C-alpha cells in the first residue's frame, strides 16, 4: 500500500488537515483529517492516512473521505473513518463497517454519589462479574433456539424488552430505537447464527468492558435533562455483536471479493472489496448487517438488565436509568443537503465513529431535541471518558459524525511486548480502580499507553465544532473479558 506522509497533507486550521486529490491515484474526492499536531505525530507511523486516501477512490463517494482524531489502521477502512456514498453510483463495503458490527456504547445514570457507595464497590464489582459473562468466546446466560435467534435478529432490543430484559423507556433512548427495519435473518448464515445463539448477553473480550464511573467535571453542555453533578455515579457498557457480527463480516467479505470482478470495480486494496449499493450482493449484506446490528442492541440491553439486577440485589435503592446507546460500526441511509441545499439520501459508513446529530434532528429522542444527540466517548482502560453532544456543524461537515474513543497508538502485540500483567494491574491499583477480568493477559493489550490521549482527541473534535462537552468521568470499577 502506498504510504501517505504528514508532509503531503495541507493544513486547513488547528484541527483540520486536507489529503489532496492525487496523493494516491484515482481519488474521486479529497480526504479530511481531524487532528492536532500531537495526534498527527502518533498516526504518522501506521497506514491509516493511506487508508483514508484509498477510500476516496471508491465509486460514488460524496464530498470527502473523513478521518477522526482517534484514527488507526484497520481492515480496508481505517478505524475512525467515515465515508458517504451516492445511492445510485455508490458502493457498500463491509470493510467500511468492520468485523464487530454495531460495536457501540451505552451510558446509564444512577441516583447515587461515589462517596455513598465507595465501601460497596467491591461487592458490586463481584456481582457484575458473576452475573455478566465476559471473556474470549464467553457464553451468555440465556439459551435460545435457532428460531428464536431469528426473532432477535429481526426485532433487536424490542425482543429483549418483550422478554423481560428492561423497560419500555429504554427503547426510546437507543439509536434507531434498537431496531433496523431492513434486517433479514435469512441473509445471515447458519454458522453466524450458531455463534450468536450462545453469546447473546455477553461482553466478550478485547476492548469491551462495563465500567462504573464517577463524574469529575461538568461543562456548559450539562443542561436539562442531564443536570449532572460532580461525584455522580454513571455506568458505561461497551460491546457489540460478538461472534455473530464477525461471521457476517467474514461471509460477506468473501462474497464482495468476487463482486469486484463481476461489477468491474477497481480498488487499490483488496480489503476495500465492495459492490454497487443496488446490487443483490450489497442489498443482502445490508440486510445481514442490520440483523447483526439488532443483535448487538439486544446484547447491550440484556447486559443492562443484568447490571440492574446485580446492583439492586446489593443496594436495593440504587437505580440505573438509560442516558443513550449509540453504534460505532454501521452503515445507514441518512439525509444530508448537497451544495445547493437540496436534500439527498446517502449511505454513510461509520467505522469506529459515533453519530453526532445536532439539535432538532428528527432521528434523536424527544428529550434531546433541544440540546443534540448524546455522544458517548470512552477513554482507554483506567483513563477518563466523556459524554458529549452532537452539533449542527457535524451534520454539515462530517456527515453527523464524531470520534468513538481514544484510538489505539500501538498494536496489541506491541503492547504485550512492552508491558507486563503485573505492571498493568499495579497501575490500576495505584489509581484506586477495582478490576474484574476473565483474562489477565488480555488486560495488557488495553493499557493506557497503547492508546492516544483521550483529552487530545476530545479537544480536537470539540475545537472543530463537531461536539460539545457535557461531563468527564473517571473509572471506579472495570469489568473486562
Secondary structure as UniProt FT lines:
FT   HELIX           6..8
FT   STRAND          9..11
FT   STRAND          16..19
FT   TURN            21..22
FT   TURN            25..26
FT   STRAND          30..34
FT   HELIX           37..43
FT   TURN            44..45
FT   HELIX           48..55
FT   TURN            56..57
FT   TURN            59..60
FT   STRAND          64..72
FT   STRAND          79..86
FT   TURN            87..89
FT   STRAND          91..92
FT   HELIX           94..96
FT   TURN            101..102
FT   STRAND          104..113
FT   HELIX           114..117
FT   HELIX           118..120
FT   HELIX           121..131
FT   TURN            136..137
FT   HELIX           146..155
FT   HELIX           157..162
FT   TURN            163..164
FT   HELIX           168..172
FT   HELIX           175..178
FT   TURN            181..182
FT   HELIX           185..187
FT   HELIX           190..199
FT   TURN            200..201
FT   TURN            206..207
FT   STRAND          209..218
FT   TURN            220..221
FT   TURN            224..226
FT   TURN            230..231
FT   STRAND          232..239
FT   HELIX           242..262
FT   TURN            263..264
FT   HELIX           270..272
FT   STRAND          275..276
FT   TURN            277..278
FT   HELIX           280..312
FT   TURN            313..314
FT   TURN            316..317
FT   STRAND          320..327
FT   STRAND          329..337
FT   TURN            339..340
FT   STRAND          343..351
FT   STRAND          354..355
FT   TURN            359..360
FT   TURN            362..363
FT   HELIX           366..368
FT   TURN            369..371
FT   STRAND          374..378
FT   TURN            381..382
FT   STRAND          385..390
FT   HELIX           392..397
FT   STRAND          401..402
FT   HELIX           412..418
FT   HELIX           421..430
FT   TURN            431..432
FT   STRAND          434..437
FT   HELIX           440..445
FT   HELIX           448..450
FT   HELIX           454..463
FT   TURN            464..465
FT   STRAND          467..480
//
